[in-house]
Amino acid sequence: MTMEVNRTYPVNGPKAWYQRWWAVQPVRSTVIFALSLAIGLVVWQLISIKYGVYFFPSPSETWIAFKELAQDGSLATSTIDSARRILVGWGLGLVVGIPIGLVMGRFGFVRQLLDPYIEFFRFVPPISFVTLAIIWFGVGEASKVVLIFYTSVFIVTISTIAGVLAVDPLKVRAAASLGAGPLRTMFLVIIPASIPEIVTGARLAMGNSFLTIVSAEIVAAQHGLGALIWKSRNYGRTEWVFVGIITLGILGFLFDRIIRVAVRRGLARYVNHG
């Protein structure tokens, strides 16, 4: 004969308190982030000790350089200049790439007509056009913006085409049977259904814009994070190089977060359904 014993555990106590505390998502995320940051700093410090502060500046050396560049205003100026160029070029890529992608995705003839050019130029890296951009547009803002636009427009176009081609044909036929013309079908069916892919393309284009801005500013800019990194090399200030690299990473992280928040608040129903 067996007897089943029901055991009860106290709901209050150190373990229960810890489990409730750890179950809170913001708390858990904060702790994991802090742990990851601490591990990264320790590894960074160990590498600096092994190879020397000149070749691999320590966190403390980088922090001192950060304060130095922040105090004289060069870091803020460089960050603002790079951010402005990225946003303008990326924005132009969206404005041009989305309509082209919608038309190419909707009309097979246009897609066959333009696809060879899209496929050709999307494999040519922007850095190969740096010299031509300077010759054609000068060393001012236009050359940098054009290069970032070039980086963005093909990614956005291809993502938009993929979104349009993925639209359920039954939805398109249903809209037509209800009397919707091509224009209404585009705005009421195709564009909403394509938003997830368009958003993905926009985020990828933003990431690639950061890759391009460094190359563009190294060659043809007096100010900007890319220019700061290049000038730091000339002065042998590797800690300044680290500051520029870290600032680029933080700026990219913030831009991507802003895009995600904007999409979650303004386009959530389309993305969730995508």
C-alpha positions as CSV (number, residue, x, y, z in Angstrom):
1,M,0.0,0.0,0.0
2,T,1.4,3.3,-1.0
3,M,0.5,6.6,0.5
4,E,0.8,9.9,-1.5
5,V,2.1,12.7,0.6
6,N,1.3,16.3,-0.5
7,R,4.1,18.5,0.3
8,T,3.7,22.2,0.7
9,Y,6.4,24.7,0.4
10,P,6.4,28.2,1.9
11,V,5.4,30.8,-0.6
12,N,7.4,33.3,1.5
13,G,11.1,32.9,1.9
14,P,14.4,33.8,0.3
15,K,14.0,31.4,-2.6
16,A,10.4,32.5,-3.3
17,W,11.4,36.2,-3.1
18,Y,14.2,35.6,-5.5
19,Q,12.0,33.8,-8.0
20,R,9.4,36.6,-7.9
21,W,12.1,39.2,-8.3
22,W,13.8,37.3,-11.2
23,A,10.5,36.8,-12.9
24,V,10.1,40.6,-13.5
25,Q,11.3,41.1,-17.1
26,P,12.9,44.6,-16.8
27,V,14.9,43.4,-13.7
28,R,16.1,40.2,-15.5
29,S,17.0,42.2,-18.6
30,T,18.9,44.8,-16.6
31,V,20.9,42.2,-14.6
32,I,21.8,40.2,-17.7
33,F,22.9,43.4,-19.5
34,A,25.0,44.5,-16.5
35,L,26.6,41.1,-16.4
36,S,27.4,41.1,-20.1
37,L,28.9,44.6,-19.8
38,A,31.0,43.6,-16.8
39,I,32.3,40.5,-18.7
40,G,33.1,42.7,-21.7
41,L,35.0,45.2,-19.6
42,V,37.0,42.5,-17.9
43,V,38.0,40.9,-21.2
44,W,38.8,44.3,-22.7
45,Q,41.1,45.1,-19.7
46,L,42.9,41.7,-20.0
47,I,43.5,42.2,-23.7
48,S,44.9,45.7,-23.0
49,I,47.2,44.3,-20.3
50,K,48.5,41.6,-22.7
51,Y,49.1,43.8,-25.7
52,G,49.7,47.2,-24.1
53,V,47.7,50.4,-24.0
54,Y,49.1,51.8,-27.2
55,F,47.9,48.9,-29.3
56,F,44.8,48.2,-27.3
57,P,43.8,51.1,-25.0
58,S,42.2,50.0,-21.7
59,P,38.7,51.0,-20.6
60,S,40.1,53.7,-18.3
61,E,42.3,55.2,-21.0
62,T,39.4,55.2,-23.4
63,W,37.2,56.9,-20.8
64,I,39.8,59.6,-20.3
65,A,40.0,60.1,-24.1
66,F,36.2,60.2,-24.2
67,K,36.1,63.0,-21.7
68,E,38.9,64.9,-23.5
69,L,37.1,64.8,-26.8
70,A,33.7,65.6,-25.2
71,Q,35.2,68.7,-23.4
72,D,36.7,70.3,-26.5
73,G,33.4,69.7,-28.4
74,S,35.0,67.6,-31.2
75,L,33.1,64.4,-30.3
76,A,29.7,66.2,-30.3
77,T,30.5,67.9,-33.6
78,S,31.6,64.7,-35.2
79,T,28.7,62.7,-33.9
80,I,26.1,65.3,-35.1
81,D,27.7,65.5,-38.5
82,S,27.8,61.8,-39.0
83,A,24.3,61.3,-37.7
84,R,22.9,64.0,-40.1
85,R,24.6,62.5,-43.1
86,I,23.3,59.0,-42.2
87,L,19.8,60.2,-41.7
88,V,19.6,62.2,-44.9
89,G,21.1,59.6,-47.1
90,W,19.1,56.8,-45.5
91,G,15.9,58.8,-45.7
92,L,16.5,59.5,-49.4
93,G,17.1,55.8,-49.9
94,L,13.6,55.0,-48.3
95,V,11.9,57.7,-50.3
96,V,13.3,56.4,-53.6
97,G,13.6,52.7,-52.9
98,I,10.1,52.0,-51.5
99,P,8.2,53.4,-54.6
100,I,10.6,51.6,-57.0
101,G,10.2,48.4,-55.1
102,L,6.4,48.6,-55.1
103,V,6.3,49.2,-58.8
104,M,8.8,46.5,-59.6
105,G,7.0,44.0,-57.3
106,R,3.6,44.8,-58.8
107,F,4.4,44.9,-62.5
108,G,6.5,42.0,-63.9
109,F,7.6,43.9,-67.0
110,V,9.1,46.7,-64.9
111,R,10.8,44.2,-62.7
112,Q,12.4,42.4,-65.7
113,L,13.4,45.8,-67.1
114,L,15.2,47.1,-64.0
115,D,16.2,43.9,-62.2
116,P,19.6,43.6,-64.1
117,Y,20.6,47.0,-62.9
118,I,19.5,46.4,-59.4
119,E,21.4,43.1,-59.3
120,F,24.5,44.6,-60.8
121,F,24.9,47.7,-58.6
122,R,23.9,46.1,-55.3
123,F,27.1,44.0,-55.5
124,V,29.3,47.0,-56.2
125,P,30.5,48.3,-52.8
126,P,30.0,52.0,-52.1
127,I,33.6,52.5,-51.3
128,S,34.4,51.9,-54.9
129,F,32.5,55.1,-55.8
130,V,34.2,57.3,-53.3
131,T,36.6,58.8,-55.8
132,L,33.8,59.4,-58.4
133,A,31.6,60.9,-55.7
134,I,34.2,63.5,-54.8
135,I,34.8,64.3,-58.5
136,W,31.1,64.6,-59.3
137,F,29.8,66.2,-56.1
138,G,32.9,67.7,-54.4
139,V,34.2,67.2,-50.9
140,G,31.1,68.8,-49.3
141,E,28.1,67.1,-47.8
142,A,26.6,65.9,-51.1
143,S,29.3,63.3,-51.8
144,K,28.8,61.6,-48.4
145,V,25.0,61.7,-48.6
146,V,25.0,60.3,-52.1
147,L,27.2,57.3,-51.0
148,I,24.9,56.6,-48.1
149,F,21.9,56.9,-50.4
150,Y,23.6,54.4,-52.7
151,T,24.1,52.0,-49.8
152,S,20.4,52.2,-48.7
153,V,18.4,52.4,-51.9
154,F,19.1,48.9,-53.2
155,I,18.5,47.1,-49.9
156,V,15.2,48.9,-49.5
157,T,14.2,48.3,-53.1
158,I,14.9,44.5,-52.9
159,S,13.1,44.2,-49.5
160,T,10.1,46.0,-50.8
161,I,9.9,43.8,-53.9
162,A,10.1,40.7,-51.7
163,G,7.2,42.1,-49.6
164,V,5.0,42.8,-52.6
165,L,5.7,39.3,-54.2
166,A,4.8,37.7,-50.9
167,V,1.3,39.3,-50.8
168,D,-1.5,36.7,-50.9
169,P,-3.0,36.8,-54.4
170,L,-6.4,36.0,-52.9
171,K,-6.4,39.3,-51.1
172,V,-5.6,41.2,-54.3
173,R,-8.4,39.4,-56.2
174,A,-10.8,40.0,-53.3
175,A,-10.1,43.7,-53.4
176,A,-10.6,43.8,-57.1
177,S,-13.9,41.9,-56.8
178,L,-15.1,44.5,-54.4
179,G,-14.4,47.2,-56.9
180,A,-11.0,48.5,-55.8
181,G,-8.9,49.8,-58.7
182,P,-5.1,49.3,-59.0
183,L,-4.3,52.4,-56.9
184,R,-6.7,51.5,-54.1
185,T,-5.5,47.9,-54.1
186,M,-1.9,49.2,-53.8
187,F,-2.7,51.4,-50.8
188,L,-5.2,49.2,-49.0
189,V,-3.8,45.7,-49.6
190,I,-0.3,45.6,-51.0
191,I,1.5,48.3,-49.0
192,P,0.0,47.2,-45.6
193,A,0.9,43.5,-46.3
194,S,4.5,44.5,-47.4
195,I,5.3,46.6,-44.4
196,P,7.2,43.9,-42.5
197,E,9.6,43.4,-45.3
198,I,9.9,47.2,-45.8
199,V,10.8,47.6,-42.2
200,T,13.4,44.9,-42.3
201,G,14.9,46.5,-45.4
202,A,15.0,49.9,-43.6
203,R,16.8,48.5,-40.6
204,L,19.3,46.7,-42.8
205,A,19.9,49.8,-44.8
206,M,20.5,51.8,-41.6
207,G,23.2,49.3,-40.6
208,N,24.9,49.5,-43.9
209,S,24.8,53.3,-43.8
210,F,27.1,53.1,-40.8
211,L,29.5,51.0,-42.8
212,T,29.6,53.6,-45.6
213,I,29.8,56.7,-43.5
214,V,33.3,55.8,-42.1
215,S,34.7,55.2,-45.6
216,A,33.2,58.4,-47.0
217,E,34.4,60.6,-44.1
218,I,37.9,59.1,-44.0
219,V,38.4,60.2,-47.6
220,A,36.5,63.4,-47.9
221,A,35.5,65.1,-44.6
222,Q,36.9,67.4,-42.0
223,H,34.4,66.5,-39.4
224,G,32.5,63.3,-38.6
225,L,33.3,60.1,-36.7
226,G,35.0,58.6,-39.7
227,A,37.2,61.7,-40.0
228,L,37.9,61.6,-36.2
229,I,39.1,57.9,-36.4
230,W,41.4,58.7,-39.4
231,K,42.9,61.8,-37.8
232,S,43.4,59.9,-34.5
233,R,45.5,57.4,-36.5
234,N,47.7,60.2,-37.8
235,Y,48.4,61.4,-34.3
236,G,48.9,57.9,-33.0
237,R,46.0,58.3,-30.5
238,T,44.5,54.8,-30.6
239,E,42.3,55.6,-27.6
240,W,40.6,58.3,-29.8
241,V,40.1,55.6,-32.4
242,F,38.3,53.5,-29.7
243,V,36.1,56.5,-28.8
244,G,35.1,56.9,-32.4
245,I,34.3,53.2,-32.9
246,I,32.3,53.0,-29.6
247,T,30.4,56.1,-30.4
248,L,29.5,54.7,-33.8
249,G,28.2,51.5,-32.2
250,I,26.1,53.4,-29.6
251,L,24.7,55.7,-32.3
252,G,23.7,52.8,-34.5
253,F,22.1,51.0,-31.5
254,L,20.1,54.1,-30.7
255,F,18.9,54.6,-34.2
256,D,17.8,51.0,-34.5
257,R,16.0,51.2,-31.2
258,I,14.2,54.4,-32.4
259,I,13.1,52.6,-35.5
260,R,11.9,49.6,-33.6
261,V,9.9,51.8,-31.1
262,A,8.4,53.8,-34.0
263,V,7.3,50.7,-35.8
264,R,5.9,49.1,-32.6
265,R,3.8,52.2,-31.9
266,G,2.8,53.2,-35.3
267,L,2.8,50.1,-37.5
268,A,2.3,47.3,-34.9
269,R,-0.8,45.9,-36.5
270,Y,0.8,45.5,-39.9
271,V,4.0,44.1,-38.6
272,N,2.3,41.6,-36.2
273,H,0.2,40.4,-39.0
274,G,3.2,40.1,-41.3
